[in-house]
Amino acid sequence: MAIQMRRHQVHWFNHRRMHGFYALAPRLVRGDQACGFGEMVLIDGETRTLVGRADDSAPGTLPPSS
């Protein structure tokens, strides 16, 4: 099961201007099963950056193992 979030959905739900670091931790629960992930986001004006990621195209995935 997967849920695709709309781009900048956090800003869509919260209409006041956002600035700073935010921790997002969505969690899905179905019956006795649950899944979730966490991301740190930096919002500076119109720039949104996933903290600790070189590429922001895969939020919610594990970083490559070295």
C-alpha positions as CSV (number, residue, x, y, z in Angstrom):
1,M,0.0,0.0,0.0
2,A,1.4,3.4,-0.9
3,I,0.1,7.0,-0.6
4,Q,1.5,9.7,-2.9
5,M,1.5,13.1,-1.2
6,R,0.9,16.2,-3.3
7,R,3.9,18.4,-3.7
8,H,4.3,20.7,-0.7
9,Q,1.3,19.2,1.0
10,V,2.5,20.4,4.4
11,H,2.2,24.0,3.1
12,W,-1.2,23.3,1.5
13,F,-2.6,22.2,4.9
14,N,-1.1,25.2,6.7
15,H,-1.7,28.5,4.9
16,R,0.6,30.6,7.1
17,R,4.1,31.3,5.8
18,M,6.5,28.6,6.8
19,H,10.2,29.1,7.5
20,G,12.7,26.9,9.3
21,F,13.3,23.2,10.0
22,Y,10.4,20.8,10.2
23,A,10.3,17.1,11.1
24,L,7.8,15.1,9.2
25,A,6.9,11.6,10.3
26,P,3.8,10.3,8.4
27,R,2.5,6.9,9.6
28,L,-0.1,4.6,8.0
29,V,-2.0,2.1,10.0
30,R,-4.3,-0.7,8.6
31,G,-5.6,-3.1,11.1
32,D,-2.6,-4.5,13.1
33,Q,0.0,-3.4,10.5
34,A,1.7,0.0,10.4
35,C,4.5,1.7,8.5
36,G,6.1,5.1,8.6
37,F,9.2,7.1,7.9
38,G,10.7,10.4,9.0
39,E,12.3,13.3,7.1
40,M,13.8,16.7,8.1
41,V,12.8,19.5,5.8
42,L,14.3,23.0,5.6
43,I,12.0,25.7,4.2
44,D,13.7,29.0,3.3
45,G,11.4,31.2,1.3
46,E,10.5,29.3,-1.8
47,T,13.3,26.7,-1.4
48,R,12.4,23.4,0.2
49,T,15.3,21.0,1.0
50,L,15.3,17.4,2.4
51,V,18.0,17.7,5.0
52,G,20.8,15.0,4.6
53,R,19.8,14.1,1.1
54,A,21.8,14.9,-2.0
55,D,18.7,14.1,-4.2
56,D,15.2,15.1,-3.1
57,S,13.5,12.8,-5.6
58,A,13.1,9.8,-3.2
59,P,11.7,10.9,0.2
60,G,10.9,8.1,2.6
61,T,13.5,5.8,1.3
62,L,16.6,4.4,3.1
63,P,19.9,6.0,2.1
64,P,22.2,3.8,0.0
65,S,24.5,1.5,2.1
66,S,28.2,2.1,1.8
